Amino acid sequence: MRWACILFPQLALDAVLRTRADSDAPLVLLSGPTQRRVLQTMNSAARELGLRPGQSLTAAQAITNTFAMAEYEPAEIERWHQFLAAWAYRFSSHVSLHYPRAVLMEVQSSYSLFGPWPRFESLLRKELTELGFQHRIVVAPNAAAARALVNCHDGLAVDEAQLQKMLAQHPVDRLGLERSAAIAFSRMGIRNLEQILRLPRDSIARRFSKEVLMHIDTLLGARQLALACYAPPDYFDSRIELNFEVESHQALLFPLRRLTADLAAYLAGRDSGVQRFTLHMEHRDREDTLLPIGLLNTEREATMLFELVRGRLEQVQLPEPVLALRLIARDLPVFVPERRELFSERAHQSLPWEQLRERLRARLGDDAVTGLHIQADHRPERAWQTSNEIAQVASPTNQRLRPAWLLDEPVISEFAGSQILAGPERIESGWWDGGDIRRDYYLLRTQSGQLAWAYRPVGDSGPLMLHGWFA
């Protein structure tokens, strides 16, 4: 087996930065009581201003006041930790959150699907960068070794033959040992694992707790680490608090794009699509403005989801400034990709019909685009009906040729010089519901070359009634 450990060294900071359009601006996260606010962490732009973790807010503002502030929230860290596990679940069925700020995933069984590790690694890094999370990745034969090595390395991939050599030179304070044990080894002049392995095991057992030897054995693969496997939740719920009160639709697009991208990543991990979800726009002094989104088919492409929500959002009048956006999706059916030809004949930059249909519904309203469903009725005007649901169209009960354009009401027309191509076809139906018809239908070609469908009542010698045109 091969385990990849993905470490997120600034998870709390990335969770805030990814919601801001200018991620390079100085930002600090604050913690502590109201009386003494302390800088918990900050980005590189804030460090360049002379700010350091542990400084009081008063001391930091004495140096400069050109930085933005946000709250350091452990609950948000855990939420994003869970989100990243849901994202990783797309690539491996064995995902674990055993270590803080890190995601473990068994990758060897996924090589046949995503390619050899260099290609697989490139895919992981690309998606994490797009999601806005800094990361380091290491692959090792066991999860504990991968977690220890990622403390000092990025992009490292070792096998069983190389593992002990790499761990031997690993610093003691980066091995994942208990803090007290790491300090004790350092005071003894021991700097790496190789020096620990030279010591007698019984001497280590007497001086330290049993967890020290158990951890070393786990690093070297002599002992298995019991990992709890992650299972993604059955719903998606994500919220972005805005930096200021937003009064325009345009200013909501950046956080909206983040939310829909997160939803798409979550759906890909569960191998699901979404058919209905709701966007909550939170206000200060009134209830949330709700924007329900309903799709005719399941979807999970980030760009498509964003375009659909944006089209509907532009039609909403905001009653008050928006303080936060929240996206909730509970209807997550299994995603079945559309079957397409290997060599698509679709013109370059043109949209597939499904995406065009959803964009039209978003722009024009749900009732502007409808589906057609065939009914088991021989009467032409009742043989189909409109519906908001797009389903697989069943075969018609009457396999005869029917026009694509049926007039709302038949009209009397002159067909002088027209050629009768087929008919009469008699249709008698509807006696049971009061809509009885008895007609003889003819397929005609007019002098201009058009194909028409016309009828006259049975026994009537009058003019033909035009009922439809063929394309």
Protein Blocks (a to p, Z undefined) as FASTA:
>chain_A
ZZdddddfblmlmmmmmmpfblmbccdddedjfklccdfbdcfklmmnopaehiafklmm
mmpccbccddddfklmmmmmmmmmmmmmmmocbdcfkbghiacddfklmmmmnopfklmm
mmmmmmmmmnopacdddddfbfklmmmmmmmgghiacdfklmmmmmmmpcfklnopafkl
mmmmmmnopabfklmmmpcfklmmmmpcfklmmmmmmmnopaccddddddddfbdcdddd
dfbdcfbfklmmmmmmmmmmmmmmmmmmnopacfbdcdddddfkbccdddddddfbdcfb
fklmmmmmmmmmmmpccfbdcfbdcdddfblcddddddddfbacbdehiacfklmmmmmm
mmnojklpccddddddfblklmpccdfbdcdddddfblcdcdfbdcfbdcdddfehiacf
bdcddddehklnopaccddddddddfkopacdddddehiabdcddfbdcZZ
